[in-house]
């Protein structure tokens, strides 16, 4: 049984043409949309949370988009990450239901941030999602990006 969080690059550089797609972000979202249809999902709703038992195994997934715009002085970042809000799909949580994941993908596709490449807040939210995993469940973080992150100094200081 596995919990997976996808941390997706929503930066402006993903807006470049990409094959038959209008841009790389939409190509990435199409790939994820096709991929999740093939996964052995648990079938559990986001409402199960840490009470997930997944008796038949399977995968639960959460999706976070990272980007961001420096706020005056560069000391903080606005819109550094988004996840689906309450009332949409998984409510920004792990889910094992395909309809909830599809709604999450639709939300991110419709709310492409197109700003800088700031990942720190997204990593924090991924950690929060994993805190909702039952003990003993394997956890995997998948980061999809096309470039260098801009808040690596915060990540280095957080590791120290």
C-alpha angles and dihedrals in degrees: 000000000000139000114204129189118196113207105195129197109239094173125134093253088068087067093078119112113276118189112287091348124092088236145348094264093060090044089054092048091050090051091050092046090054094042097052090055088064097048123106095238121192093235089229121136122236087254091074092069115159090354090074112135099171092191091188095044121236140136135295118194140196128192128211127176117208129199129113149183121237112242119222111302092019094254095121140021129232120214091003092160140359135198129180112291127233108289096033125093112301094358087241093304140110113284137179095197120101096213090055091049091048090052089050091052091048090051094051092045090052092045103046104166099206096192135108128326102258113152106168098093091044091054090051092052090048088056089051091052091051091051084066091060120105117250111272096026114125116241127208128185115200116192118194114190140144100212154009119312119240101214098055090126089066091049092051093049090047090055093050 
